[in-house]
Structure formats: structure tokens, C-alpha cells
């Protein structure tokens, strides 16, 4: 079943599958604490950070959130990659 899965090396790390994770945690990430005013959905946090709700998956990936449909609890600290980093990785137009 997995005999056709591509295996390749990226930066000394063996990768299985078609692509490497687009976004991983980074020291340049900004920290955001989920406030008590109802902004607990990833699409709303994405809109606040990037001007679009479409990048919710970036926040989920960087914070290892497995179920993006579940609201993030109030007070939870989240890593938010900077717009500049996403632009340099080709994910967001600066």
C-alpha cells in the first residue's frame, strides 16, 4: 500500500509523503493569548493576524492543533507566524 510513497531528504531530515510541512514553529513567531471577548476560533484569529480567515490552518499547524473545529480555550497562548515569514515562504502575499 505504501510502496509508492515518496521518500526524500530535506535539510538532513527524512521526509515521507509528497511535501514537507509548509509552516513550523519559529523564534520569530509572535505570541497571542486567546482573549475572553469571543475570538476563540482559528478563522477569526487568522483574520485578525493576516486580514483573511483562510490562513487558519497555519495557526493550527504551528500550534499542533489537531481539531480546528474546536474552539481554542480562553487564555491559551498561540504562536502566530509573522506576515513577513509567511510571505518569504510563499504562503502570503506581503
Secondary structure, 3 states (H helix, E strand, C coil): CCCCCCEEEECCEEEECCCCCCCCCCCCCEEEECCCCCCCCHHHHHHHHHCCHHHHHHHHHHCCCCCCCCCCCCCCEEEECCHHHHHHCCCCCC
